[in-house]
Amino acid sequence: MFELVKATIPYPRHNLKGVVTKLLTFDAVFVSGDFSLSAFSPNKANKEFYKHPGIDKIGLSLPRDYLNEIEAKHYKYSNGMFSTRTHGAYFHLDVHGEYLELGKSLISQIKPIISFLCKRSFFKVPQRKETIIFSQATGEIISVKEEHYKETPANIDEFIEIIYSKFLLTNIEIKFDYERSLKGLFNPSDFNIIEGTLYSKDYKLYKGGKRSKSFLCIYDKAKQLDVVKHAYISTPITRIELKLFSQALSYHGSMNLLECNFATLFHRLKPILIKKLKKLGIDFSQLTSSLSEDDMLRSILDEYMNINDMNVKTRKKNRVNIC
């Protein structure tokens, strides 16, 4: 059985020298109980994963205030369906696509993971937060700040719903795998090439270390599996990945996007995928002609190429009118 308990827990923050520079103290609601009862039955890995389009990864994040840091150390479920990490002010949950059943609602497969982690006491529902900042030079208190939160769960189900409501959809990676090499179909000058992987040139590094990742990447998936996972595949596989992040996803419903299956999700995301491809200005004509007419990636590229053709015709017409 599981029950909710209230406790006051300090979470110190240290600098590189091990000196406490900040102390966060939470009055919060935690889950207590026999964690061996928190069973989770993951989906089986899809044996056809590298033969069909699908999702490579879905990334979610949760504000760190809702994380029980004592329990939630780096954790990866043994069969690889999901992994967790903490970075900066957020806890990240990555759900790996080879374990998702694409014909089913995606959120119906993700919610059990969040419920499982709740019952493993990964999270807390804060009631009050006190932040004390110390001087790194003298250790004296510089400031004290107190914050209060409104939600108080009455039972485990309400606890899980509060935690779920705080998760944000941070990224979706859509993948297309082909059992042949495709790199000869692209102009290398359209990409940044790093260790054999082609990255679109929309990558940006901002002041302060923030970065905007490439929307498109193309690489030898069979080689990557051999090097990273020591999983040898005799068939050559070229992977094309399209990556959408939180800003783009927020315009299309964010977490609500996951309430449907992959085919519906893909249809809903097509306009933003085409828009982002258009910004890259890459010539996909050879790739498009190499794909079958019912290919999902081709359905995007055909519309992208049609838009480009229309733009070219418009520019030519305008030049004629000016003359």
C-alpha positions in Angstrom: 0.0 0.0 0.0 1.0 3.6 -0.6 0.4 6.6 1.6 1.1 10.3 1.5 3.4 11.8 4.2 4.4 15.4 4.9 8.0 16.1 5.6 10.6 18.9 5.6 13.7 18.1 3.6 16.8 20.3 2.9 18.5 20.1 -0.5 21.9 21.9 -0.4 23.6 23.2 -3.5 27.4 23.1 -3.7 30.0 24.9 -5.8 32.9 23.1 -7.4 34.9 23.3 -4.2 32.1 21.5 -2.3 31.0 24.6 -0.4 27.3 25.1 0.1 26.2 28.3 -1.7 22.5 27.7 -1.6 20.1 25.8 0.6 16.6 24.8 -0.5 14.3 23.6 2.2 10.9 22.2 1.2 7.8 21.4 3.2 6.3 18.9 0.9 4.1 15.9 0.4 5.9 12.6 -0.5 4.8 9.1 -1.4 5.7 6.4 1.2 5.2 2.7 1.0 6.5 -0.6 -0.3 8.3 0.3 -3.5 8.4 -3.3 -4.6 4.6 -3.0 -5.2 5.2 -0.3 -7.8 5.1 -2.7 -10.7 5.6 -1.4 -14.2 5.1 -3.6 -17.3 6.9 -2.0 -20.2 6.0 -2.6 -23.8 8.1 -5.1 -25.8 10.7 -3.7 -28.1 9.5 -3.4 -31.7 11.4 -5.8 -33.9 10.4 -3.9 -37.0 11.5 -0.6 -35.5 14.3 0.0 -38.1 12.0 -0.8 -41.1 9.3 1.8 -40.7 8.9 5.5 -39.9 8.1 6.3 -36.3 9.3 8.1 -33.2 12.9 7.9 -32.0 12.3 9.7 -28.7 9.8 11.8 -26.8 11.3 14.1 -24.2 9.4 15.5 -21.2 10.6 17.8 -18.4 9.4 18.6 -14.9 10.5 21.6 -12.8 13.0 20.4 -10.2 10.9 21.8 -7.3 8.7 18.7 -7.9 11.6 16.2 -7.8 12.5 14.2 -4.7 16.3 14.4 -5.3 17.1 11.9 -2.5 15.4 9.1 -4.4 15.7 10.3 -8.0 19.3 9.7 -8.8 20.3 8.9 -12.3 18.0 6.0 -13.3 17.5 4.0 -16.4 14.9 1.2 -16.5 16.6 -2.1 -17.3 14.9 -2.7 -20.6 15.5 0.8 -22.0 11.9 2.0 -22.4 12.7 5.2 -20.6 15.6 7.0 -19.0 15.8 10.0 -16.6 18.3 12.7 -15.9 18.5 16.0 -14.0 19.9 19.1 -15.7 19.8 22.6 -14.3 16.3 23.5 -13.0 14.6 20.5 -14.6 14.1 16.8 -14.4 14.0 15.1 -17.8 12.2 12.0 -18.8 13.1 10.4 -22.2 10.8 7.8 -23.7 12.4 5.7 -26.4 10.5 5.0 -29.5 11.3 1.4 -30.1 9.1 0.5 -27.1 6.1 2.6 -28.2 3.1 1.0 -30.0 2.5 3.6 -32.7 -1.1 2.6 -33.3 -2.1 3.4 -29.7 -2.4 6.8 -27.9 1.1 7.8 -27.0 0.1 9.4 -23.6 -1.6 6.1 -22.6 1.8 4.5 -22.7 3.7 7.4 -21.0 1.3 8.0 -18.1 2.1 4.6 -16.6 5.8 5.5 -16.5 5.0 8.7 -14.6 2.7 6.8 -12.2 5.4 4.2 -11.6 8.0 6.9 -10.8 5.5 8.6 -8.4 5.2 5.3 -6.5 8.9 5.0 -6.4 9.0 8.3 -4.6 10.8 10.1 -7.4 8.6 13.2 -6.9 7.2 15.5 -4.2 4.4 18.0 -4.2 5.8 21.2 -2.5 3.9 23.2 0.0 6.5 25.7 1.0 10.0 26.5 -0.3 12.7 28.4 1.6 15.8 29.5 -0.4 18.9 30.7 1.5 21.8 32.2 -0.5 25.2 32.2 1.1 28.3 34.2 0.3 30.9 32.1 -1.4 33.6 34.2 0.2 32.5 34.4 3.8 29.6 31.8 4.1 27.3 34.5 5.5 23.7 34.6 4.5 23.0 37.0 1.7 19.3 36.5 1.3 16.3 34.4 2.4 13.2 33.9 0.2 10.0 32.0 1.0 7.5 30.7 -1.6 4.2 28.9 -1.1 2.3 26.4 -3.4 -1.4 25.8 -3.7 -1.8 22.1 -4.5 -2.3 19.6 -1.7 -3.1 16.1 -2.8 -5.6 14.1 -0.7 -4.6 10.7 -2.0 -2.1 8.9 -4.3 -4.3 9.5 -7.4 -4.4 13.2 -6.9 -0.6 13.2 -6.3 0.0 11.5 -9.6 -2.4 13.9 -11.4 -0.6 17.0 -10.0 2.8 15.6 -11.0 1.5 14.8 -14.5 0.1 18.3 -14.9 3.5 19.8 -14.3 5.3 17.9 -17.0 6.1 19.7 -20.3 6.7 18.3 -23.7 10.2 19.4 -24.6 11.0 17.5 -27.8 9.8 14.9 -30.3 12.2 13.2 -32.7 10.5 11.7 -35.8 12.6 9.1 -37.6 12.7 7.6 -41.1 14.9 4.5 -41.7 16.0 3.3 -45.1 17.9 0.1 -45.8 20.3 1.8 -48.2 22.7 4.7 -48.3 21.2 8.1 -49.1 24.0 10.5 -48.6 24.8 10.7 -52.3 21.4 12.3 -52.8 22.4 15.5 -51.0 24.8 18.4 -51.6 27.3 18.3 -48.7 27.6 22.1 -48.7 24.0 22.3 -47.4 25.0 20.6 -44.1 27.4 20.8 -41.2 29.2 17.4 -41.3 30.4 16.1 -38.0 31.9 12.6 -37.8 30.0 11.5 -40.9 26.6 12.8 -39.7 24.9 15.5 -41.8 23.3 18.3 -39.7 21.2 21.1 -41.1 22.7 24.5 -40.7 20.1 25.9 -38.4 22.2 25.0 -35.3 22.9 28.0 -33.2 24.9 28.7 -30.1 23.8 31.6 -28.0 25.6 33.6 -25.3 25.4 31.9 -21.9 25.8 28.5 -23.5 22.2 28.0 -24.7 21.9 26.3 -28.1 19.3 25.7 -30.8 19.8 22.1 -32.1 19.6 21.1 -35.8 16.1 20.3 -37.0 17.4 17.7 -39.5 20.1 15.1 -39.2 21.1 12.2 -41.5 23.4 9.4 -40.4 24.4 5.8 -40.7 22.2 4.2 -38.1 23.7 0.7 -38.5 27.1 2.1 -37.7 25.8 4.1 -34.7 24.1 1.0 -33.2 27.4 -1.0 -33.6 29.5 1.7 -32.0 27.2 2.9 -29.2 25.1 -0.1 -28.4 27.3 -2.9 -29.7 24.3 -4.2 -31.7 25.5 -5.3 -35.1 23.1 -5.1 -38.0 24.2 -6.6 -41.3 21.8 -4.5 -43.4 22.8 -0.9 -44.1 20.4 1.7 -42.5 20.3 5.4 -43.2 18.3 7.4 -40.7 16.7 10.7 -41.3 15.6 12.5 -38.1 13.4 15.6 -37.8 13.5 17.1 -34.3 10.9 19.4 -32.9 11.4 21.2 -29.6 9.2 22.9 -27.0 8.8 26.3 -28.7 7.4 24.7 -31.9 5.4 22.1 -30.0 3.7 24.6 -27.8 1.9 26.1 -30.8 0.4 22.7 -31.6 -0.9 21.8 -28.2 2.2 20.6 -26.4 1.2 17.6 -24.1 -2.2 17.4 -25.8 -0.3 16.2 -28.9 0.4 12.9 -27.2 -3.2 12.0 -26.7 -3.3 10.6 -30.3 -1.4 7.8 -32.1 1.6 8.4 -34.3 -0.3 8.7 -37.6 -2.5 11.4 -36.2 0.4 13.1 -34.5 2.4 13.1 -37.8 -0.6 14.6 -39.7 -1.0 17.4 -37.0 2.7 18.2 -37.2 3.1 18.2 -41.0 2.6 22.0 -41.4 5.4 22.8 -38.9 7.6 20.1 -40.4 7.2 21.6 -43.9 7.7 25.1 -42.6 11.0 24.2 -41.0 12.2 22.3 -44.1 11.4 25.4 -46.1 13.7 27.5 -43.9 16.6 25.2 -44.5 16.6 25.8 -48.3 18.0 22.3 -49.0 17.4 20.6 -52.4 15.6 17.4 -51.7 14.7 16.6 -55.3 16.9 13.6 -55.6 15.8 12.1 -52.3 12.1 12.7 -53.1 12.4 10.9 -56.5 14.1 8.0 -54.8 11.2 7.4 -52.3 8.0 5.5 -53.0 4.8 7.6 -53.5 3.3 6.3 -50.3 6.3 7.0 -48.2 5.6 9.3 -45.1 8.7 11.4 -45.6 7.8 11.9 -49.2 4.4 13.2 -48.3 6.2 16.1 -46.6 8.8 16.6 -49.2 6.3 16.7 -52.1 4.5 19.6 -50.4 7.8 21.2 -49.6 8.9 20.9 -53.2 5.5 22.2 -54.5 5.8 25.3 -52.2 9.3 25.9 -53.6 8.1 25.5 -57.2 5.3 28.0 -56.6 7.7 30.5 -55.0 10.1 30.2 -58.0 7.2 30.8 -60.4 6.0 33.8 -58.4 9.5 35.4 -58.4 9.8 34.8 -62.2 6.4 36.3 -62.8 7.2 39.4 -60.7 10.5 39.9 -62.6 8.5 39.8 -65.9 6.0 42.3 -64.6 8.7 44.6 -63.4 10.4 44.5 -66.9 
